[in-house]
Amino acid sequence: MSTRRKNIRKVDTDVIVVGGGTAGLVAGLAAAQNGVDAIIIEKHGFLGGMAASGLAWAAFLDENGNQVVKGIPQQIIDRLMQLGGSPGHLVHYLVLSRTPVNKELVKIVASRMAQEVGLHLLLHSLVVETKTSQNGRIEEVIVHNSSGKQSIRGKIFIDATGDAEVAAAAGVPYEKSKSLMPPSLLFELGNVNVDKLLDYLENHPEELEAETETYKTYTHGYKVVDYVKRSYRKFGCFTVSAFRNLIKRVERETKYVHPKGYLVLEKIPISDHILDVSTRVFVDATDAEDLARAEIEAHEQMLRVVDIYTKYIPGFEEAYIASVAPELAIRETRRIIGEYILNESDVLNGREFDDGIGKASHPLDVHAVTANGKDDRLERLKKPVDIPYRCLIPKKMDNILVAGRCVSVTREALGTVRAMPACMAMGQAAGMAAALAVKKGISPKKINTEDLRKLLREQGAIV
């Protein structure tokens, strides 16, 4: 199959992955590695989604420091480490582990791995129509890009859009909360005096979130600030949530109400940049007009947050905006209704399933739907939870799988499974299941899950 010639208007393939974020990237790689013809359709000019915007990957490890996601996701990390683009998995006092990445190297590693396995790419391309048959199958998607409109026909489709765009267009039932977790606009600040910042936090430990005896268990007995400084000295990066008291002072002095109530900062590998993850806007990202409003509001909010950094926080006096993510980091929109709906009890109790195809260990993290983050919820699991294969299988349609944050889960369970390592684990399972379905000439619903689990293990995944 070739996608280079501009006069191509129709393409036939085995597996079509829509969305090239972390879940879609791994799904496409898994399908291609398992011997079928596969293509990723992606709206941006790069693969990797929010990982390619610089966000660290949370919860590759569990509470005991054991790795819970491997396989293709770990192969990506290994390649990044070879290029100096990640220090690997670092234990973190709030979310178990963080895996910092260099966003530009994520893009390069992703495209290299795609080329190596013969995975076809349609970048800068949007799916504008999904065509179905009367027997409950998707026949093709219509894509628009600089070549015009193209018809992409496939045997199995994987929706990794995050918003279940293809599934919803095909008539798959879904849920969407009345109040959605707010997204953030990621941006980086350059010219930060990191030593000065850390010295300030050392002298003002009350500004750090979770500086309590409970969390010393997860910092090997160190104070949080000492643990952060050790991470910086050894690996050149760290993540902290801080400055709740300072934000309150800013609000008193300026009457500006910060939407999160505190700041989340990540030191980027191989850089003097600090990534901010503390903007917050309220939006339904499936509503185009509302999303446009939110993007504009988030950029204005970013300027207010930068003003706080430069005027109030030591180390940021000469800082400047170095880069801004190409879009909001959406946390919640549609969630399909699948063969099983993973729920809060399953997650908190670390339930095991016979058809588990991956694990998630991230604390149940539900962001507040009100200003100031007063109702944020962060609750640890008793142990990692299995993600059932049935959560990837939508009701009604026969030849589509879903991977990523739009899988079949409740809003509360989403707070755990939307973490990128879990999304990538789902992607690998979806890609492998699609390949099996193509080879056997059956629906993904008919896949023997024990065969799938065995294949996942053989290829390095943890199930």
C-alpha positions, 0 to 999 in steps of 0.5 A: 500500500502506498499513501505517497501519490497524490492521485490516490483516492481509495486505499484498502488495508487490513487494520485502520487505526484512527488517532496516533496518540500514545494508544493509537501509536502502540496499536498501530505498531502492534498490528504491523509487528504481527504481520498485517497491513496497518495504517494510522490516520492522525490529525497532527504532523507527528505521532505520540499525542500528549507525550509529544507535548512533553507530559511525563508518563505516570504510573509505569510502576506500582506502589511497590516499585514493580513495573506493570506496563512493558511490551511495546510501551517499554520499547519506546522508553528504551529507545528514548533512553538510548537518545538521552530523551528519558531517564526511565521510570522514577518513583513519585510520591503522589502518582507512584512513578513518573517517566519524564520524556523529551517531547521532540525525541518522542516524535522521532522515536515514534516515526522511526518505529513506525517505519521499521515495521512498515506501518503506514501513516496518513498525517495531517489527515482528518476522518470526516465520515464513517460509513457502516453496513446494515450488518453492524460493520464499519466499511470505510472512513472518509479522510480529508487532507491536502490530497483531498478526500480519500476512502480508506477501507479496512477489515478491522478499525481501532478508535484511538481518538480519545473522543470515540469519534469513529465509534460514535459516528458508527452508532456505538452507544456511549456515555458522557458526564454532564460535568466533564473533568477539565483539561489543561494547556501544557506550556514550558517556561525557559530560563528558570533558575532551578536551584533557586526554586528548589532552595525556596521550597526547601525553606518553605516545605509548607508550599509542597503538596503532601509533605506529610508522614504518609507520603514519606513511605513513598519517598523512602523516608526522605522529605518530599523536597529532599526527594525532589532535589535528589531526583534533580541531581541524579536525573535532571528532572522532577515533578512537584505540586506546590504553592497552594499557600502562595496562590491564596496570597496572590488571590487576595492581592490581585482578586484573580482566582486560580482555577486549580488552586496550586501549581504543578511543575515538571522539570524537562529532561535535557533542558532548563525548561519547566513544564506547567500542568496547572491551567484548567478550563471547563469545556465539552471538547466534543463541541467544536465551538465550545472547544474553540472558546476553551483554547482561547481562554486557556491561552489567556489563563496561561499568561496569568499563570506565567505572571504568577511565576515571574512575579511571585516564585523565586527562580522564575524572575527571568523566565519566558514562554518557551513553547505551548502545546498544540492543543488542550490535554483533554481528560474526559469526553465520551466513554463507549458502552462496551461488553463490560464497564470497569467501575470504581470498586474494580479499580480501587480493589485492584480486581483481576479479570480472566480476560485482562489484557493490561494493568493500570496502577495510577491512583484514581484521579478525578479532577474537580469540576469546580474552580480552585480544585477543592473537589479534586480526588486522588486515591491510591489503589489496593493493587494494580487493576486488570483492564478487561478485553471486554472494555475495548469491545463496543456494543453493536459494531462487529469490527471495531475496537477502542483503546485509550481514554474512551474505553468502556469505564465509569467516570471514576474508573477513568481517573485511573485508566486514562494514564498514558501507560495504561492507554498504551497497554490497551493499544498493544492489546487492541493492535494484537487482537486486530491482527488476530482477527484479520488472520482468522477472518473473525470479529474481534468479539470472537477472539479467544482471550487466552490466545490473546493474553498468551501472545501479549506475554510472548511479546513482553506485555504484562497481563 
